[in-house]
Structure formats: structure tokens, C-alpha cells
């Protein structure tokens, strides 16, 4: 926990640097495949520091996140198994430190039924997006669909956060910290539920 806290504080320290936007891009890129701290942390700090640039920061965050998602997809697609069909050293590290094989198998069963919504849900809610990017490549889900779902979900999340701060300023941070993830989950459940209901009556 102390290690994670130090990383969290290190990420926040970039909000006071002239390289903050660059750090945000790198963080969003890395978080999509392996880094433990979500880019929201730095995005919120940067937007509060310069509210007028909030939408620009959201764009930087989105670009880094989607490009990082493609790297995560490539890891699953190309670097998960060797020629003998055995897990590579990278795969063994991921399974030992980030995710379990059971988690990957659970995701596979969801992909078989709800591929777009699995990516969307992980991209918009606090679920581990990196698990979805790597497993998406591992199970060879449709790449254009993966990119579209990533852009839509990550874009909604980052631009909503940036828009709230641009509109209401620093006081909205308390609301975001306490309720944003819960509202994101509720919104996703309602959205998917609506599409399911529409599909039944079509």
C-alpha cells in the first residue's frame, strides 16, 4: 500500500510541472496496459490548476489512453504465447502480478456475448481497463470495434470529468472523488439495459 501511495503522490507531483500534459499522455498510455494509477488523478489536478485548458487535457488523456490500449491489445495478440503455445515471460509476469488466469477466462466468456459492451464498461467505469485491452488482443476480438468502444468510453469519461471542472471549478473535485465512479457504473448499467430492452422489442 505504501508503494502504491508513493506512486500516486509521484503522479500528482507532475501537475505542478511544465511537463504536466506530457506526463498525462504517458500516464494514460501506460495505464491502458500495465500502470496501476488511473490517469484521472493527474487529469483532475491539471484541470483544477488551469481550468481553461480542461478540454485540451482531456484530449491528451484520451489520445494516450487509446494508443496505450492498442499496445495492450498487441501484447495479448502477439506477445502472450510463444511458438510452442506456452505463456511467454511477459504473460507469466502479468498473471503473477496483475491478473489471474481465472479473470481472463471470465472476460472471454463475456466477450463471446457482449464484446462492445465489455470494452465500453471497462473504459467508462473504474473496472481495470488494462485487463480488457490485453485480453481483447489475446482473444482476437474485432479490432475496429475495440478502437471505437475505447474512444467512446474513454472519451466520455475524460471529457465529462474535464467538463465538470471547467464548469464548476475546484469544488466539484469532492463530488467527483465521492460519486463519479458510482454514477459511471449506474449510467453504464442503465445504458446497456436500455439497449437490451430495445433489442427484445425490435
VENDAFEN-V201342 format. One line per field, one symbol per residue. ss: DSSP state (~ for helix, > for strand, _ for the rest). psi: psi as a letter, one per 40 degrees, with the letter a starting at -180 (. if undefined). burial: I if it has 16 or more other C-alpha atoms within 10 Angstrom, else O. Layout:
ss->???
psi->???
burial->???
//
This chain:
ss->_~~~~~~~~~~~~~~~___~~~~~~~~~~~~________~~~~~~~~~~_~~~~~~~~~~~~~~~~~~~~~~~~~~~~__>_____>_~~~~~~~~~___~~~~~~~~~~~~~~~~~~~~~~~~____~~~~~~~~~~____~~~~~~~~~~~~~~~~~~~~~~~~~~___~~~~~~~~~~~~~~~~~~~~~~~~~~~~~~_
psi->dddddddddddddeeeieeddddddddddddeddhdhieddddddddddgddedddddddddddddddddddddddddediadeeihiddddddddddiidddddddddddddfddddddddddieigddddddddddefihdddddddddddddddddddddddddeaddeddddddeddddddddddddddddddddde.
burial->OOOOOOOIOOIIOIIOOOOIIIIIIIIIIIIIIIOIIIIIIIIIIIIIOOIOOIIOIIIIIIIIIIIIIIIIIIIIIOIIIOOOOOOOOOIIOIIOOOIOOOOIOOIIOOIOOOIIIIIIIIIIIOOIIIIIIIIIIIIOIOOOOIIOIIIOIIIIIIIOIIIIIIOOIIOOIOOIOOOIIOOIIOOIOOOOOOOOOOOOOO
//
